[in-house]
Amino acid sequence: MADPSSYSNTDRYNISHISLDWKIDFDVKAIIGEVRLTVRAQRHDEYLILDTKHLEISRVELIGENEFKHLNFHLEKSHDNFGSALYIDTKNIKDKEFRIRIFYRTGANCTAAQWLEPEQTIGKKHPYLFTQCQPIHARSLLPCQDTPRVKFTYAASVTVRNPLVALMSALSKGNVINDDDTITYNFNQPVVIPSYLIALAVGALKGKDIGPRTTCWSEEEILDSCCFEFSETEKFLAVAEEFLIPYCWGKYDILVLPSSFPFGGMENPCLTFVTPTLLAGDRSLANVVAHEIAHSWMGNLVTNSDWQHFWLNEGFTVFIERKILGKMYGEKVRQFESLIGLKELKESIDHFGVDSPLTKLVPELDGIDPDGAFSSVPYEKGYNFLYYLENLVGGPTMFEPYLKFHVKKFAFSSITTDQWKESFIEYFKDKISETRMNEIEWTKWFKTPGHPIITPNYDRELELSCLDLVEGWIKSNVELKRKIDFTRFTTKQKIMFLENLMEAELTHDIIHELDVSYQFSSIKNSEIKFRWQLLCLKNNYKNMIPHVVAFLSVQGRMKFVRPLYRALKNCVGGRDVAFSTFETLKSFYHPIASQMILQDLNK
């Protein structure tokens, strides 16, 4: 079955290696150069079909031993979401393996890249470029088979103006200072990856080692804060290795990107991208790094075959993330994180609608942009399914060895849900009874929209004081409010408190009193700030609107900005503000975020 998000004919040809030669031109905001593709023929066909989007292709050649032979090519009509199919004439190519090179440049509407002017950076002196290829934006960066079912190694040479630094999702192979005041950085990724894990960042970057395998990178002005925040990275790695297999990517570097980065983190191999909204000053949001580390095995090593099976990446990764946190900080922490995840899952289901096909664990995405289907469903519904299975088979002592088996069996490959299911049944067929295995309602788990068909009973000990405090505020119980010391709450308990308050209708007097008591409007922690602002907007507290606009103006993380724009639009007195704010800020946001926010506002 073909990947519904890709034009490429992967049943005929597979790319096994990519070599990039790029020049980064900040003046015209384009990547200019060539890509060389090593192609293996499964079955010869008239055309090699590649994915492209807004690329300007100038020439295609077959690479021979001592010559380059021109190849005819044409681009099909462009689709707004999926781009254009590039047809390269291969009628006369009979080799089992061959190499081609394509000369091209990225277009003005490259959705993978965000180009920042110096004034948009912290240092204000140099421009900045970063890419985001997941899920299907690699095709706007280079012609490729933009589907996770194809994996390849890659090498790259990236030339930038001096003194800028280039980093990629690969191992550094050094750099060369050229005569024309440019620097060429060289990279190699020897482990096979899918196209969405190609990543590039160029800017005035500095690095500092924070562990034997980790260098933390950022603009110099915030480097010390970043190093402090992510100082537990090596611990996360070591704990994951205890119950999985050794980390195989060599380096685990972290790059803290500018504030317009649209995600909390992106698991690019050898170079995880993270948002500066994680800089809380107390490491309380560093669990995002534990999540990205977990991707080193779940997603990067074992990969979903296409975006309909995204839960195989994210459900497993959340499961490993919470395993890491549980082993480091105690099982009650894992249980509490699971409860917070249930709240986030409910918000996604409420957004789409309980009967929406996009709330299935395995949705059908024919003709649907994977960006439009993105939500916490594959993360949290997938996690709940795996947690259910862990308990069904006998708990962690039975399930953790299976996790290692899963990674060993499928490492370096891409799989479907059915392949995973067959492997799970095979592993446990002699370890649990047939009666117990038959309890698993596979089809319902995979294809029922809405909430999980079974919700586990998580330990609620760390939640109880949050719920008591919520009750104290809703019922104006002064004694109960005084009894519970909010200052002793962890960041995650404060988040849970606000999440539960979100389900009640609050008067403006109560909201004002909450703010006076806990100083929410001036808090710096982005996760708490986001939930407080959302709570206020949902209760039509117009005094919060200027604070929301200010928050929308300084960061572009979609987890925050999309719900806030939706709530602002629906808040009394907020509709016009939502549209005018977006019009002012749309060039600040990453192209992916701008597209998604615009869709939210126009619904």
N, C-alpha and C positions, 0 to 999 in steps of 0.2 A: 504494500500500500504506500503510495507516494505521500510525501510531506505536503499538507495542504497550504503551507506558507512559503513554499519554494517552487520555482520553475525548473530547477536543475534536474537533469535526467540521471539521477544517481543509480538507477538500475542498469545503466550502460557504462558510465564512467565515474571513477572516484579520484579526487585529488588526494595525493599522499604527501606532498610537500609544497610549501609556498615560500618563495624568496621575494622580498620587497626591497626596492630601491626608491626611497622617497626624499623629496626636497620639500620642506615646510615653508610656504610663502605666506607670511603674515600680511604683506601688503595687499595681496589679492584674496587672502583667506582661502587658500587652496593647498591641497597636497598634490604634488606633481611628480610623476615618475613612471615606474614600470613594476609589474608583477610577473614573476615567472612561476608557472604551475607545472608540477610533475603529475601526470595523469595516467591512471591505470585503467585499461579497458576491460570491463566485465564482458560486454558484448559490443562489437563495433557498430557504429551508427553513422548516419549522414552528418549529424551535428553533435558537438559538445554544447550543451545548454547551461549557461551560468546565470546567476542572479546579479542584477545591477539596479542601482537607483540614483538618478541624477548624475551619473558618471559621463564624462566626455571621453569616448574611446577614439584614439587616433590611428592605431595600427595594431595588427595581430600577426604574429609570426610563429612558425614552427622552428624549433631550435634543433639544428643538425650538428654533426661533429665539427664541421668547419664552416657552416653557413647558416643563414637565417632565410627561411622561405615564407613569403607572404601567404597569409590565409584570408580568405574572404569571410566576412562577418556581417551581421545586421542585427539591429535592435528592434524588438517588437514594441507595440504601443504600450505606453507607460500606464500603470495603475497607481492610484494615489498612495495606497498602503504597501503594495508589493513590488513596485518599481517595474523594470523592463527586463524581459528575458533576452539575454545575449546569445545569439546563435553563431557558432564558429564552425565553419565548414571542415569536416573531418572525413569526407568521403574517400580521400586518397591516403589516409593514414591507416596502416595495417599493423603497426607495432603494438605489442601488448602494453608497453609503457612508452610514453612520449612526453616531450616538454614543449610548452608554448610560452611566449612572452607577449604581454599586452601593455602597450603604452597608453597612458590615460591621465586624467586629472579629476579630482573631485569637483562636484558642481557647487553652485552657490547655495543650494538647498540640501546640502549633505546633512542628513538627520542624525548621523553618528557623531558629528563633531560640533563642539561649541568653541567659538573663537572669542576670547575676551580681550578687550582693550586694556591698556595699562591701568586706567583709572578704576577698572572693575576688579583689580587684584588688591591684595593687602599692601604690597610694596609700592604700587602706583608707578613703577618705572618701566616694566617690561610687559609685553603681551603674554597671553597664556592660551594653550590649546589642550583640550582633553576630549577623549572619545568615549562613547557608550554604545556598544554594538548589540547587547542583548535587548530584545530577542532577535529581531530581523533587520538590524541596521548595519551589519557588516557590509552588506551589498552596496551601501552608499559610500563605503570607504575603499573598497576594492571589488573587482569582479571575482566572484567565488561561488561555490556551492553553499549557499547560506542556509544550511540546515544542520541541526545537531547530530544527524545520523552519519555524517561524514567527518572523520577526524584526520588531522595531518600534523606534521611538524612544520616549524617555520623558522626562517632567518630574516633579518632585516638590517638595512643600513639607512639611517635617518639623518639627514643633513639640516642643521638649524643655524641661525645666526648666533655668533658669539656675543654674550656669555650664557645663552640659554642652555638648559639641560634637557635631554630627552630620556624618557623612561618608557619601557614596554613590558608587556606580560610575558617576559622571557628573561633569560640570564644575560647579563652584560658581558660583552666580549671586547670592551675597551672603546676608546674613541681616538679620532685623529683630528688635529687642528689643521685646517686647509689654508691655502694662501689668500683666499678671498674673504678672510675674516669669518669663516663659518667653521662649524665643528660637525664631524660625522660620527654618530654613535652607532655601534654595531651590537646586534643581539642574536641570540639563538635559543629556540625553544625545542629541546630534544624529545619532549614528551608530547604525544599526539593530543590535539585539542580540537574542538569544533570552532567554527568561524566566529561565534558570538563572544569568544574569549580572547580575540585579538584586541589589544588595548594600547593606546599611546597617550602620553602626556608630555607637554613641552612648556617650560616656564622657567622662572628664576627660582630654581629648586635647590634645597640643601638637604643633606641626609645625615643621620646620626644613628649609630648602632645602639639598639636597645636589647639585644640578645644575640646568641651565637648564630642564629639564622635570620635575624630581622634587622633591617635598617628602616627607620621611620623618616619619611620624606614630607616636606611641606615648604611653603615660603618661609624664609628665615625668621620672620617676625613672630611666628607662632610655633616654631620648632620645639622649644623646650616644653611648652604646654602639651603638645602632641605626644612627645616622648613620655611624659608623666602619665598621660591618660591611657596609653597603650602599653605600659610597662609589663603587664601580665601576659603578653602575647606568647612568650616561650612556654609559660605554664599551661596555657590552653593547648598548645601544640603537643606538649609532652603527655598531657592527660588523654588527648584523643588517640595518640599512638599506643597507649596502654591497652586499649580494647579494639583497635582497628589494625592497620598495617603501617609500617614505617612511612613517614612523609617522603614522597618521591620527587618533589619539585625543586629540591636544592635550597633555594631562598624563599623566605616568606616576608617580603617587604610590604610596608604600608605607606600609601600616599594619601595625605589629607588634602582633598581638593578644595577649590573655591566654593563658596556657599551656594552657587547655582547648581551644583551637582544634584541630579534629581532623585537619588536613592540614598538609603542609609549606608549601604556598602555594595560593592561589586567585586565578586570573587575572582578577578583576573589572576591567572596563575603567576606566581612569583611576585606579584604586585597588586595587592588588594587596594581598591579605591574606597575611601570612606568620606563621609560628610563631616564638615566642621561642627555640625549640630551635635555631634557626640562629645564635644569638649565641655563637659559639665564641671570639670575641676575636681571631681572626687571619684573618677573611674566608674561611676554608677551606670553609665550607658555603654561600657566596654563590652557587654555581652554581644553587641553587634559583631565585634571582631571574632568572638567565639563562633558565631554563626558563619562568618566568611571562612574561617579556618575549617569548619566542618565541611564546607563545599570542596575542600581539597580532595576529599574522598567521594562525597555525595554530590555529583553534578559535574565536577571537573574530571574525575577519574572514571566514575560510572555516570553516564549521561542519559537523559531522556532522549528518545529517538526523534521526537518532534514535540511541539509545544502543547499538544493535547495531553501529553503524559508528564507535564511540568511537575506534578506532585512527586514524581520519582526523584527529581532534584530537590525540591523544597521541603516536602514532608519529611524525607530522610534527613535533610540538613537540620531542620528544626529539632528533630528527634536527637541527633548527635549533639547539637548545641546544648540542649537541656541536660543531656547525659553529662557533658563536660561540667556544666554549672552545678549539677547535683553532686558530682564527685568532688568538686572543689569546695563547695559551700554547704552541702547537706541536701538530703532528699527533699526536705520541706521546701527548699528553694525551687527545685525542679517542679514540684507540685504547684507552687504558687505561680511560677511562670506559665504553667499550663492553664491555670484559671484566667490569667490575663489574656492569653492567646484565645481562649473561648470568647472573651469579650470582643476582641478584634474580629474574630470570625463572624460573630453576630452582626457587627457593624457592616461587614462586606455583604452578608446575605440580605440585610435590610436595604442596602444600597441597590443591589441588583433585583431584589424581589425573591421571595422564598421559592417560587416556582421557576426561576430563571435557569435555563440550561447552562449558563455560565457558572452556576454554583454546584455543578456536578464535579466529583473528584476527577473524572475523565471526560471533559466536555468535547463536543464536536466543533472544530474550528474551520470548517470549509467556508472560505470567503470572509472569515472574521480576522481582523487584525489582532495578533496576540497581545499587543499593548492594550487594546480595548478590553481584553478579557482578564487583565492583570488584577489580582486582589489577594487577600489573605487566605482565600479558599484552599489553593493547593498547599499552602504552608500549614495552616491550622487543621483543616479537615484531614490532610495527609498525616499530620502528626497524631491526631486523635485515633486514626485508623491503626497506625503502628503501635501506639500505646495500648489500644485494645488487644492487638495481636500479641504483644509482649505478655500481657496478663493471661491471655487465653492459653499460651503455650507453657506457662509456668513461671513467669517473671524474668528478671534480668539475668539470672544465672543460666537460663535456657536461651534467652534472646540475644545476649551480647555475643556469644560465639557465632550465632547466625549472622550478625552484622559483619564480622570479619570474613565469614564465608562469602557473603554477598559481594563484598568489595573484591575479594580475590577472584571470584568467578567472572565478574563483569568488568574488571578494570580494563581501561583503554578502549572500551566499547560503548555503544549506545543501544538502549533497550526500550521495549514497549512494556506496558502494564501486564499484558498477557505473558510475556517472557519472564517478568519478575514473579508473577503468580505461580507459574509452573515450577520455577526454581524454589520458591518458598515451600510449596507442597512436597517437592522431592526431598528437600532438606529435612522436613519435620515428619515425613510419613512413618518413620520408625521410632520417632521420639515422643509423639503424642498419639492418643487413640484416634481411630477413624471417626468415632462419634464426636470427639472434640473438634476435629478438622471440619466435619460437616456442619458445625455450628456457624461457620463463617459464611455469611450471605454475600458472596463476592459481587454479584451483579448489583445488588442494592447499594453496597458501599461505593461502587464505581459510578453508577448511573442515576442514583436518586438525587434530585436537586435539593437544595436547602441544607438543613442542619445534619450532622452525622446521625446515622440511624441508631447508634448507641453512643451515649455520652458517658465517659468513664466517671467514676466517683473519686475525684481528686481530694487529697487532704486539704482541708480548708482552715487549718489552724492559723496561718498567717493572714487569712482574709477576715477572720471574725472581728478583730478590733476595727478594721475598716468598715465593716457592715454596721457595727455598733455606733460608730461615729456618724455614719450616714443617717442612721435612724435618729440620732440625737439632733441633727440639723433639720431633717424633714419634719420631725414632731416637735421641734423647738424645746427639746428636753435639755435644759441648762445643766442639770446634774450629770447627765450622760456625757455631754460635751466636755465638761470640766474634768471628768474622770479619765478621759483618754488623752494622753499627751501626744499631740500631732508632731511635735518636734522630734520625737523618738521613732517616728515612722521611717522606714527605708524609702528610697525613691520609688521602688516598685509598689510599696503600700500606698504611697501618696497617689500614684497612678490609679491603683485599684479603687481608692476612695473616690476620685473624680469620675472614674468609669461608672461606678454605681450611682453616683449623684446624677449622672447623665440620664438615668432612666426616670427621674422624678421631675415634676414641674415645680420650679422654684420661683418665689416672688423676688422682685428686685431688691427688696429690703434684706432678704436672706443672702442674696448674692453679694450685696454690699458688705454685710456683716462677715461673710466668708473671707472677703478680700481684706478687710481690716484685721481679721483674726490671724490669717495665714500669709498675707502679703503676696498673693498669687500673681497679681499684675506686674510685680517687679522681679519675679523669680527668673533666673537665668537658665535653668534646666529646660531644654527645648521640649522634652516629652511632657513635662508637667505644664509648661506654658501653653502648648498646643491643646491639651485637654481642657485647661481652664478657659481658654478663649472659645473653644467649641461649645462648652457648657453655657457660657454667657450668650453666645449667638443663638443657641437653640431655645433660650428663654427670653429672646428679644431684648437683651440688655444692651441698649444702644451706646452706653458709655464705653463699651469695650471696642467699638468699631475702630477708633483711631489706633488702638493697640494692635488690633488684627492687621490693619493696613501696614503698620510699622513692621510686624513680623513677616508679612508676605513680601516686604521690600528687601529683606536682608538674607533670605534663604529660599532655595527653590526645591526643597525635598518634597517629592510628590505625596508622601505619606502625610505631610502636614498641609501643603498648599491646596491640594485638591479638595479634601473635606472642608477646609476653611472657606474656600471660594463658594462651594455649594451652600454651606451654612450662611455665609454672608449674603448670598443672593436671596435666600429664603427669610432672612431676618428683617423685621420691620425697619424700614429706612436704610436697608443695606443693598438692595438690588442695584441701584445706579452706581453705588460705590464699588460694588464687585466688578462691574463692567469697566468702569473708568480706571480702576486700579490695575486690572489686567492689561488694558490698552497701554498704560504707562510702563508696565513692567515686563511685557511679553518678550522684549528683546533681551532682558536679563535672564529669563528662564532658559533652560536647555530646550532645544527643539522638541524633544519627546514630551517634556512637561507642558510646553505651550500648547501642543496639539491636544493633549488630554484635558487640560483646563478649559480650552475653548469648547471642547465637546461637552464637558460638564455644564458650562454656563449656557449653552444653547439647547440643552435638553428641556 
